[in-house]
Amino acid sequence: MKSKTGAEAVTTAQSEEQALDLRRSGASYREIAKALDMSLGNAHRLVKRALNRNLAKCEEIAVEIRTLELDRLDALQTFLWEKAKKGNATAIDRILKIMERRARLLGLDAPQRIGLGGDPDAPPVRHETHIAAEFTDDELAEMLKPFPPAGDPPFFNNRPHIGD
């Protein structure tokens, strides 16, 4: 595949942005193809390339922001370090918080393992069931207070019955 000239690359980038704008506004790929006078496959490719380019930009920005945040954490830790070494409990606490934040930013903490019922190391799943006979009539009446009385819902009461 031959490389594009500067003008062709600009035109392609503009077409990709147009296609993406149409897609963002809710246009189907068929509508995009018709609006840009191209095949359905080309419309799909344009949108996909524009999305991939935007994703790459977002990833670059995320790396820059993560680096900036790590620099800030380093500066804060450096500022508090001498106080912490002298036993200042507040400084120690803050440094531990900074270290926790750094670990989260870098994904250093191992994922938490949560055992589900059936796993060998998980506690058994328990279901509590109560039989109505276990309760007195007064207890059952109290439990049922929030619920409407049995019977047809109100909208059925006004409907004529078949055969009336």
SULFEN-V192228 format. One record per backbone hydrogen bond with DSSP energy under -1.0 kcal/mol. NH is the residue of the N-H (numbers start at 0). CO is the residue of the C=O. If there is no record, write none. Layout:
NH,CO / NH,CO
This chain:
8,4 / 9,5 / 10,6 / 11,7 / 12,8 / 13,9 / 14,10 / 15,11 / 16,12 / 17,13 / 18,14 / 19,15 / 20,16 / 21,17 / 22,18 / 23,19 / 24,20 / 25,22 / 26,21 / 31,27 / 32,28 / 33,29 / 34,30 / 35,31 / 37,32 / 42,38 / 43,39 / 44,40 / 45,41 / 46,42 / 47,43 / 48,44 / 49,45 / 50,46 / 51,47 / 52,48 / 53,49 / 54,50 / 55,51 / 56,52 / 57,53 / 58,54 / 59,55 / 60,56 / 61,57 / 62,58 / 63,59 / 64,60 / 65,61 / 66,62 / 67,63 / 68,64 / 69,65 / 70,66 / 71,67 / 72,68 / 73,69 / 74,70 / 75,71 / 76,72 / 77,73 / 78,74 / 79,75 / 80,76 / 83,79 / 84,80 / 85,81 / 86,83 / 87,82 / 91,87 / 92,88 / 93,89 / 94,90 / 95,91 / 96,92 / 97,93 / 98,94 / 99,95 / 100,96 / 101,97 / 102,98 / 103,99 / 104,100 / 105,101 / 107,102 / 118,115 / 121,118 / 133,130 / 134,131 / 139,135 / 140,136 / 141,137 / 142,138 / 143,139 / 146,143 / 155,152 / 158,155 / 163,160
